[in-house]
Amino acid sequence: MHEIHTARQSTFTVRALLGAATPLEAPGWTGHPVTLEDIVLAYLKTSLGETGR
């Protein structure tokens, strides 16, 4: 849904089909639950064409 990139890290807001409790099995990736506000802002930024790049 939304992505932000810096020189040292990238942050992605994604919708997981299996739910937030499903562990990520990719080395170096971590998952965190987000608030409703985070989800709404990510959708709004996407609809406005902001990519965070």
N, C-alpha and C positions, 0 to 999 in steps of 0.2 A: 504494500500500500504506500509506503513512504521510505525514503532513504536519505541518510546524511553521511557525507564523507569528510574526513579530516586527514591530515598527513599520517596519523598513527592508527586510526581505526575507522570502521564504517559501522553505522547503526541503521538497522532495518526494522520497520514495523510491518509485520506480515501476519496474515491470517492462517493459523494452523488448523488443518482439517481434523487432526486427532486431539486437539485441545491443549491447553497450557500445561497440563500435568504430564504430557508425553515428553520424555527426555530427548534432547538432541543428540544424535550420534555422529556429529561432525567435529573433528578435533579443532579446538580454538573457538568454537561457537558456544555461546551461552544464551539461555532463554530466560525471560523475565515476564511476569504478568504485567499487563498495562491497565490503566484506568479507562473508564468510559470516555473521559475527557481526551486522553491520548488517542483513542480510536477516532473520535469525532474530528479532532484536529488533523490527524493523518488523512482522513477522507477529504476534508476541506482543502488541505494543501494539494492533494492529488487532483481534485476537481478544478483547482485554480491553476494547475500546471506547474506548481513548484516542485522541484526535485531534490532540493537541498544540496545540489552540487555547486 
